[in-house]
Amino acid sequence: MLAGRVGPGHGGMVSLRYIHAMPVDHAAPGTPGARGPAGRTTEPDRALRSGPRPGAHKVVVLALDGIYPFELGIPQHVLGSVGGRYEVVTASVDGKPVRTVSDLTVTPGHGPEVLAEADTVIIPGYAITGRSAAAADPKALDALSGVRPGTRLVSICSGAFLLAATGLLDGRRATTHWALSDRFRELFPRVELDTDVLFVDHGDVLTSAGAASGFDVCLHLLRQDHGTEVANQAARFCVMPPYRDGGQAQYIERPLPPTGATGTGPTRDWALQRLELPLSLDELAAHAAMSTRTFARRFKEETGLSPGRWLISQRLRRARHLLESSDLPVERVAHEVGFATATSLRRHLAAEAGVAPSAYRRTFRAPDPATGEAGSVPA
């Protein structure tokens, strides 16, 4: 959790530190090892009080001048809630307090030197003014120059402006908040900006859209690092949907479908119960009682994806769950989720996750309850 302390004579200055929440014993306050009601430690207590494990993946959140407090707290809230798998710390570019867009100032616990120790660096959104957009803070660029080769870089919202200023996004697809798209394109014409998605993952560099998409990209990092089960647990802790595809559209102001028009939601629910079948666009449109053209248009308006792309993403989501939780051979997994062949599943999973099904299973296979070790499963 975030703890703030206003120092005397410092106006709105807040000293910001992450501390671990301790469970409360309602029957005996102050007792060591106190627990919650009925003597049980609650899940939020356990998640928040877990310190980093030895050798935990180190995440450094770089707080820039004009930082948005909401985005600043997202990485700790998501990545810090999974049993110490990550060590999440916050740094400023010069070791000094950082002004936020609110009426307070925060003091990160580290200076730029900690960036050299990072496995992942996250740059939350900050206020983009004419001055800050025209020229990135030299101290921020200098701080990023200390990042080790191979470190994963992630931006939330306007944090993409700093990544673009380094040249790391040149020739690459990226995203940021849709309201900043014109300014971004003007400043960084060599970046392929896509404001119709929630996040873009290049493996070494990830960019995400505005505000809440920071939760999506952090859950995506969890999914990539530790599998869907851990990501789903974190989503539950954060009271968030467990999965929103990175290709899902941002909530940009667009005309809504006519009031009273039949949506595609019931058909999506229907399709999810039949993923093993070779569902065609004609079948989906017929179920929704629409023409194929109208159905495809409304589907894209409601989900941000074409029906075909949505089906592939849902089949991959189910395939990943089966690979983690079952002993089914890859050929059977492909059949169960609607891919015609195991080769098709391998191709699509490689495009999304960069690994073959057998490698994914070895990495994210749930431990055998009897031994605590990953089981032996068919490749």
Buried (B, 14 or more C-beta within 10 A) or exposed (E): BBEEEEEEEEEEBBBBBBEEBEBBBEEEEEEEEBBBEEEEBBEBBBBBBBEBEEEBBBBBBBBBBBBBBBBBBBBBBBBBBBBBBBBBBBBBBBBEBBBBBEEBBBBBBBBBEBBEBBBBBBBBBBBBEEEBBEEBBEBBBEBBEBBEEEBBBBBBBBBBBBBBBBEBBEEBBBBBBBBBBEBBEEBBEEBBBBBBBBBBBBEEBBBBBBBBBBBBBBBBBBBBBBBBBBBBBBBEBBEBEBBBBBBBBBBBEEEEBEEEEBEBEEBBEBBEEEBBEEBEBEBBBBBBEBEBEBBBBBBBBBBBBBBBBBBBBBBBBBBBBBBBBBEBBBBBBBBBBBBEEBEBBBEBBBEBBEBBBBBBBBBBBEEEEEEEEBEEBEE
